[in-house]
């Protein structure tokens, strides 16, 4: 089952973010707190949205966290999928596909033009999963980032 996140899901999602970070060999970079996630999902001005996948026993088995982006070319919003994660014990049961389908349905219902995300180059299981879902890599675009000292140097 896939459903929108509720406040009671925050702790489980933070735990699964840590699991994802460990899998992606970046556990030390997963610094988000439950308080931070609660604020961005359920504060006065939410900017992040989420869906939870639960297994047959009703236990949290995966999640998708996302936010809106905007295309100046199409003049419409889209969804940027920040993280999609399904616990290893729950994989192969359609939960990941269900999370993607939920977001695709939101795009269609709301008139959004695209659903986008990034995948680590070495994560072949995820790449295979996304290809099987009909997604295509954007070979012509390279992601860029300012963070840490470089971000501070760019600021005032």
N, C-alpha and C positions, 0 to 999 in steps of 0.2 A: 504494500500500500504506500502511496505517495501522498503527502499532505503538506500544507504550508506549516512552517515552523511556528511554534508557540513559545512563550517565555520559559516554560518548563524544559524545553529542549536545549537551552543554551549550554549547560554543563556537558551534555552528551556531545554536542557539536564541537566544543572546545577540545574535548578528549579525542574526537575523531580527527580534528585538524592536526593535533600532535601526532596521531598515528600516520596521517598522510605525510607530514613533514619528515618523520623518521623514514618512511618508505622512500621519499625523495632525497634522502641523505642530507637533510637540512634541519634536523631536529632543533639545533641551537637557534635557528631563525624564527621558530614558532613562538612568538612572544605575546600573542593576543591573550587577553584575560577575559574571563566570563563577563566582567563589568563592561568592558569595551564592546564585546559582541552584543550584549543586551542593549546597550545604548544605540548602536547603529541599526539594530533590527527593530527595537521597540521604543526608542526614545521619542522625544517630541517631533523630530524631523527625520524619520528613517530614510536612509540612503542605500541601504543594503537589504536584500530580501533573501529568503531561504525556504527550501523545501526539505522535508525529512522523509527518508525511506525507512519503513519499519518491516521487520521480518514477520513470519507467520505467527510468532509468539507475541507480536506487538513491541518487540525490542528495537531500539534504534540500530539500523544496519547501514545507513549511508545518508549523505546530504548533498545538496547543491546550494551554494551561496552565490548570489549574482547581483548585478546592479545595471542600471540603464546606461547605454552610450548613445551617441547620436551620429548620424551620417549626414554630412552637408551635401553629399551627392544625391541621396534619395530624399532628404528632408524629413526623415523619420528616425524615431528611436530604434534601438536594438537592445538585445540583452548581451551583456558580457558575463560569461560564466567564470567566476573567479576560481571556484573549486568544485569539483564533483568527486565524491569519494564513496566507495562501497567497501565495507569491511571484507577482508579476504574470505571469511567463513560464509558470507552471504552472496559472493559473486556467482554468476552463472544462473541466477534466478530471475533475471529481468529487471532488477532494481535500478541499475545504471541506465538501461534503456528507458525505463519508466521515468526517471528524473529528466532525461533529455527530452522525452516526449512531452512531459509537463511544460517544460520551458518553450518548446517549439509551439505547443498549443497556445501558450500565453502570447507569443509573438504573433501568431495568426489572428487570434481574437482581438488583439489590441492594434493591429496594423503595423507592427514593427517589421523592419525589413531584413533583419539578420539575427543570428545567434552565433556568437563568436567565443573563442577561448584559446588558451595556449597550452601546449604540451611539451614537456621536456623531450629533447631529441632522442634520448636513450630509453624512454619509457615505451618500449615496443608493445607491451600488453595494452596500454591505453591507446596507442596509435592504431593498433589492430581493431580495438573496440570501436573507435570513432569512424574508421574507414568502413567497418561493417554496418554502421548506422547511416552511411551515405555522406559523411562529412569529407571535405577535401582540404588538404593543407594549403595555406596561402604562401606559396613558394616565393612570390614576388615581394613580400613584405617581411621586414625584420623588426622584431620588437626592440625597443630602446627604453632605457630607464635612467633617471637621475635619482640617486638616493645617498644617504649618509653625507660625507664631506662634500661631494660634488653638488648635492642638492643645496646644502647650506651655502656653498660658494656662489651658486647661481642666484640665490635670494638677495635681499637688500643688504 
